[in-house]
Amino acid sequence: MNETSPTAAPLAIPDPILVTGGAGFFGSAFVRAALAAGARVVTLDALTYAGHTDNLGGALGDPRHTFVHGDVTDAKIVGRVLGEHRPAGIVHFAAETHVDRSIDEPSPFVTTNVLGTVRMLDAARAALARYSEAERARFRFVHISTDEVYGSAANGERFTESTPLAPRSPYAASKAAADGFVGAYRATFGFPATIVRLSNLYGPRQLAEKLIPLTVRRALAGLPIGVYGDGAHLREWLFVDDACEVLLAVLARGVPGAIYLAGAGVQHPNLQVVHAVCDLVDALAPPGETLAGRGISARRELIRHVTDRPGHDRAYALDTTATRAALGWQPRTPLGEGLARTVRWFVDHPEFFQRTAALYDGERLGLGGIAPSDVTAASLATGDVTASSATASGVTASGVTASGVTASGVTASGVTASGVTASGVTASGVTASGVTASGATANSTAPGGVTAGATPPASTAPRKRGTP
Ligand SMILES: NC(=O)c1ccc[n+]([C@@H]2O[C@H](COP(=O)([O-])OP(=O)(O)OC[C@H]3O[C@@H](n4cnc5c(N)ncnc54)[C@H](O)[C@@H]3O)[C@@H](O)[C@H]2O)c1
């Protein structure tokens, strides 16, 4: 099996196919797989920080492939693409996908994952009304979802198609909401949609904010490798080519209205996966003198257990019995083989990390900080802000007005605040160093000689950053 032809025998799939989010990790692998299976492909992608046309590689020069730069929430663009290309099928990948970012700032996940899906469904329904009966009968809308919509699996539990959804992260909640709309369009309008819920994926071109590529990047650079919590969280890691195969099978043989589950069938703790990646990096790029000079003989020694993600699901597991029987699909790539191919790809493509390093520099995300866009000036001025155990460093704030602020266990360093007005501030356990406050007005100043001028920036710290 090579990277451009994951299927042994091409399946008869709808042609042409519209792929949303096709410049991302999974979408771009699927674009290559669909082209290899003989279909023409139209990729619609907004090229957010997570997408890049480089991911499409050779597909960009393929005359059977068309790239359209556009947002799935933009009804005009989506309508135009459907009108111009008259796709026989749509595979809807486009999404905000990083759980940590959804914790820091949930609303873009609602916009893209929920509204974007509804816009795609509406546009596809409108397009179908102009299709012939035969075209309508053949048309498929495949919505890409995740095992995370089910929440955390209990010991020994495997989610089935009918397990109730119980999402626990903003990302998972947005995907579950999108799944709900897809099901509703099926029930209400008879819309020919199918949902595929997949377990954690990995492979070449995955953005280095996700566990496996981030581990490879930091291991290669000799940087500390963060493992959330105890690292015992169980995931079923599915190689991206195997995931593309199940989608081709759904397009060829799937039944409208069905839900298909695709997982690797074997759970591994995150720490074990990180160990395996470190060992593979050691084998392909021996630690060398720089690391030896720091007393490090193996990349595993770079591993640090860091604060767990809030609400981190302990386990996911999918019961894929029905999907395997219905589609004749099964994963073909054992984790060891898939990881070896993945690490080898990253080692052979240093330009990938060079390009994506500018998008994400490895800072810790997802500790639950309040994102600037979620905090309006009005809510800052009038709302009761409560912060506990907040840690802020390198914060710069200006023109902040706060009232009813309660802060405890706040540690702030290197804070610069100007034009701060604070009233009714109660602070305890505040440690502040290097604080510069000008124009601060404080009532009820905090105990311990810390002026309230330092408190608002700490309590409204936009994002918490640290070593991952
Ligand atoms: N990667 C996984 O482990 C995994 C597992 C299960 C399901 N999924 C699902 O697969 C899909 C793709 O995941 P991925 O890992 O490739 O994500 P990714 O973050 O690598 O790529 C997302 C792509 O969508 C594009 N995009 C984002 N917002 C858009 C918008 N508004 N309009 C058009 N394009 C937009 C981005 O530019 C990018 O190319 C998602 O729906 C995700 O929920 C992923």
Ligand as a Chemical Component Dictionary entry (heavy atoms), coordinates in Angstrom:
data_LIG
# 
_chem_comp.id                   LIG 
_chem_comp.type                 NON-POLYMER 
_chem_comp.pdbx_formal_charge   0 
_chem_comp.three_letter_code    LIG 
# 
loop_
_chem_comp_atom.comp_id 
_chem_comp_atom.atom_id 
_chem_comp_atom.alt_atom_id 
_chem_comp_atom.type_symbol 
_chem_comp_atom.charge 
_chem_comp_atom.model_Cartn_x 
_chem_comp_atom.model_Cartn_y 
_chem_comp_atom.model_Cartn_z 
_chem_comp_atom.pdbx_ordinal 
LIG N1  N1  N 0  -7.917  13.882 13.003 1  
LIG C1  C1  C 0  -8.637  13.070 13.754 2  
LIG O1  O1  O 0  -8.127  12.393 14.649 3  
LIG C2  C2  C 0  -10.120 12.935 13.502 4  
LIG C3  C3  C 0  -10.804 11.867 14.087 5  
LIG C4  C4  C 0  -12.185 11.748 13.866 6  
LIG C5  C5  C 0  -12.833 12.688 13.071 7  
LIG N2  N2  N 1  -12.128 13.725 12.532 8  
LIG C6  C6  C 0  -12.861 14.698 11.703 9  
LIG O2  O2  O 0  -12.256 14.731 10.425 10 
LIG C7  C7  C 0  -12.371 16.031 9.867  11 
LIG C8  C8  C 0  -11.010 16.532 9.435  12 
LIG O3  O3  O 0  -10.116 16.486 10.544 13 
LIG P1  P1  P 0  -8.568  16.872 10.372 14 
LIG O4  O4  O 0  -7.848  16.214 11.474 15 
LIG O5  O5  O -1 -8.133  16.660 8.988  16 
LIG O6  O6  O 0  -8.633  18.437 10.656 17 
LIG P2  P2  P 0  -7.621  19.588 10.281 18 
LIG O7  O7  O 0  -7.761  20.582 11.374 19 
LIG O8  O8  O 0  -6.282  19.050 9.945  20 
LIG O9  O9  O 0  -8.221  20.188 8.910  21 
LIG C9  C9  C 0  -9.418  20.909 8.876  22 
LIG C10 C10 C 0  -9.534  21.513 7.483  23 
LIG O10 O10 O 0  -10.793 22.196 7.403  24 
LIG C11 C11 C 0  -10.563 23.486 6.849  25 
LIG N3  N3  N 0  -11.587 24.386 7.375  26 
LIG C12 C12 C 0  -11.735 24.799 8.671  27 
LIG N4  N4  N 0  -12.771 25.647 8.770  28 
LIG C13 C13 C 0  -13.292 25.753 7.512  29 
LIG C14 C14 C 0  -14.389 26.475 6.981  30 
LIG N5  N5  N 0  -15.151 27.272 7.748  31 
LIG N6  N6  N 0  -14.661 26.350 5.652  32 
LIG C15 C15 C 0  -13.905 25.563 4.867  33 
LIG N7  N7  N 0  -12.829 24.866 5.326  34 
LIG C16 C16 C 0  -12.544 24.959 6.635  35 
LIG C17 C17 C 0  -9.164  23.864 7.294  36 
LIG O11 O11 O 0  -8.604  24.883 6.489  37 
LIG C18 C18 C 0  -8.446  22.532 7.167  38 
LIG O12 O12 O 0  -7.980  22.359 5.857  39 
LIG C19 C19 C 0  -13.032 16.892 10.940 40 
LIG O13 O13 O 0  -14.406 16.967 10.671 41 
LIG C20 C20 C 0  -12.783 16.122 12.225 42 
LIG O14 O14 O 0  -13.781 16.385 13.176 43 
LIG C21 C21 C 0  -10.790 13.862 12.709 44 
# 
loop_
_chem_comp_bond.comp_id 
_chem_comp_bond.atom_id_1 
_chem_comp_bond.atom_id_2 
_chem_comp_bond.value_order 
_chem_comp_bond.pdbx_ordinal 
LIG N1  C1  SING 1  
LIG C1  O1  DOUB 2  
LIG C1  C2  SING 3  
LIG C2  C3  SING 4  
LIG C2  C21 DOUB 5  
LIG C3  C4  DOUB 6  
LIG C4  C5  SING 7  
LIG C5  N2  DOUB 8  
LIG N2  C6  SING 9  
LIG N2  C21 SING 10 
LIG C6  O2  SING 11 
LIG C6  C20 SING 12 
LIG O2  C7  SING 13 
LIG C7  C8  SING 14 
LIG C7  C19 SING 15 
LIG C8  O3  SING 16 
LIG O3  P1  SING 17 
LIG P1  O4  DOUB 18 
LIG P1  O5  SING 19 
LIG P1  O6  SING 20 
LIG O6  P2  SING 21 
LIG P2  O7  DOUB 22 
LIG P2  O8  SING 23 
LIG P2  O9  SING 24 
LIG O9  C9  SING 25 
LIG C9  C10 SING 26 
LIG C10 O10 SING 27 
LIG C10 C18 SING 28 
LIG O10 C11 SING 29 
LIG C11 N3  SING 30 
LIG C11 C17 SING 31 
LIG N3  C12 SING 32 
LIG N3  C16 SING 33 
LIG C12 N4  DOUB 34 
LIG N4  C13 SING 35 
LIG C13 C14 SING 36 
LIG C13 C16 DOUB 37 
LIG C14 N5  SING 38 
LIG C14 N6  DOUB 39 
LIG N6  C15 SING 40 
LIG C15 N7  DOUB 41 
LIG N7  C16 SING 42 
LIG C17 O11 SING 43 
LIG C17 C18 SING 44 
LIG C18 O12 SING 45 
LIG C19 O13 SING 46 
LIG C19 C20 SING 47 
LIG C20 O14 SING 48 
# 
